[in-house]
Amino acid sequence: MVSFDAAFRQTLAELFAWRRDVRRFRTDPVDEPLLRRCLDLAALSPSVGNSQPWRFVRVSDPLRRAEVVASFERCNADAAEAYGAERREAYVRLKLAGLREAPVHLAVFCDEATETGHGLGRATMPEMLRYSVVTAVQTFWLAARAQGLGVGWVSILEPETVCETLGVPCAWHLVAYLCVGYPVEEHADPELVRHGWQQRLETGMPLIER
């Protein structure tokens, strides 16, 4: 039986606290074995019916990256217009992606046609496949942070455009687009808190009793 002592539990709590959404990256390349270790740890994530539906795609081609950046810029401009004047000014001051600086881009998909797992656990909740992919993203994120890498999750994108740009199978659904690299700065508080967008609502998890 594996036992984890108090020192490990404290370090784990610190890792959770320091897992931040990074938008400001150094351009230094990421060591390939280091990236692979993080991906291998992500492969240990739980999945519905042991389906392992995650598909990580590294986006290295400059033209494909440029298409993703263009998609972000279109979506970001549209999102800004949805706010009133004061909130719009705050929005446009935010740095919401490190797409141009991050040395590694990873598009993470859910293979919704996978036969692995034989359909166990998803007949009534098929969305469990996508939730399984989210667990892999979180595991990768924590593994990267433990290695000194930063990860930024970019959601201001057109999923169909990303799928077409990368030429992935039509049964793959985009769950996350990740920027990975060494952060320019280290901070434990969320960037959106530091820049006045939104304070955290609670210091802990609220529990609803029924």
N, C-alpha and C positions, 0 to 999 in steps of 0.2 A: 504494500500500500504506500502510495506517495504521500509524503507529509510536507506541508509548507509552513515554515516558521513565521514568527511575527515580523522579522526583518523583511522577508519576502513579501508578506502581505502589505507592509508599508510601502515598499518599492512599487508594488503593483498599483496601489492607490495613487502614487505619484505619477505613474505612467498614464493612468486614466485622466488625471488632471492635466497633464502636459500634452495629451493628444489634442492638437489644435488644427483647425482648418487653415493651412498655410497658403498664402497668395503671393508672398515675396520670396523668390528663390534666387540662390546663387546659380550661375551657369556651369559650375564645375560638373563634370560627368560623374555619374553614379557607377561605382564598381559593379561589374556584371555578376560576380558571385554573391555580392551583398544583396542585389536585387532578387536573385534567384532564391536566396535563403528566405527572404520575406514572402515570396510567392509560394514557396514550399510550405511555410507555416500557414498561409491562407488556405492551402489545400486541406488542412486539418479541420476546417470549419464544419459545423453541423449542417445537414441538409435534409429536407423532407424525403423520407424513404431512402436515404443514402443516395439521392439522385445526382448530387454534385453537378448542378446545372451551370455553374459559373464558367465563363469563357473570357479569359483575359487576352486582350489584343494590344500589343505595343505599337504605337503609331510613331514611326521614325521618318517616314517620307515627308520632305518639306512641303510638297504640294498638298498632300492630305492634311498636314497640320494647318496649312494656310486656309483650307476649306473649313476646318473646325473653328479657327479664329474668326473667320468671316461670319459663320453661323452665330457664334457668341456675340459678335458686335451687333448683328441684326436684332437678336433677341434682347440684348441689353438695352438698346435704344428703344425698343418697343416697351420694355418693362418700365423704363424711366418715364415714358409718356403716360403711364397708367396712374401716376401719383399726382397729387396736387403740388402747387408750386414750391412750397417750403420743403415738403418731403422729397420732391424731385431733386432739389438742390443738394440735399443730404445724400441722396442715392448716387448721383453722378460723381460725388467726391470719393465714394468708396472704391477700393480696388477689389474686384470680385473674382478675379482669376489670375493665375500665373502662367497662362498658356504660352506667352512669348518667351518667358525666361526659363521655365522648368526643363531640365534636360530629358526627362522621361515623361511620356504621355501614355496612359493605359486606359483603353476603353474596355469597360467590363459589361458583358452581356449575359443574359439568361437564355439558355437554349431551351425553349419551351416545347420543342419536339423530342427532347431526349427520352430514350426508352430506359435509361439507367434508373433503377429503383422500381421499375415495373408499375409505376403509377401509385405506389403506396402513399397514403396520407394526403393526396391532392385531388381526390374525386370531388369532395365537397368544397375545398378551398384551393383551387388551382393557383392562386396568387402565392401560395407557399413556396413555389419554385423561385419567384422573384425575391421573396423574403430570405430564402436560403442564400441567394447571391449577396444580399446585403450583409449577411453574417461573414461572408468571405472578404468583403470590402473592409469591414470593421477589423477583422483579424489581421489583414494585410496592413491596415493603418497603424494598429498598435505595434506590430512587428517592426514596421519602418521607423516609428518613433523611437523604439527601444534601440535602434541602430543609429540614431542621430539624423534620420531622414525626415523630411516634412512631406505631408500629403495634402493636396487641396482637391475637394470634390466640386466639380463644375457642373451645375444643373441648368445653367442659362444657355441652353442649346436646343437645336431642332433634332430630335432623335432620328427622324427619317433621313435627314441630311447626313448625319454621322454614319448611319448604316449604309447608305448609298456610297458615301465617300470611301468607306473602308471595304466595301464589297463583301460584307458578311452574309451568311445565309438569311433568308427572309424569315425564318423561324426564330431568329435571335432578337431579343428585345433589349435595348440599351437600358441599363440600370444606373451606371455611373461612368463619368469621365474623370479620370484622376490625373493630376499633375504631381510629379514626384521629383524631389531633389533636396539639396541641403538648404535649410531656411536662412534667409539673410539675418533674421533676428529671432531671439528666443523669448517667449512670453507665455505665461500660464493662463492669462485671461483671453477670452475670445476677442478677435479683432473687431467684431461688430459692437461689442461692449465698449472697447477702448475708443472707438470712433463715434460713439454716441447714437448708434442706430437703434439698439434694443438692449435693455438690461436683462439679466437672467431673472426669471420669475421666482425661483425657489433655490434654496441652498441644498435641498435634498429632494428625493422623489416623493411627491404626494401619493398617499395610498387611500383609495376609496373603498370603504367598507360597505358590504351589502348583506 
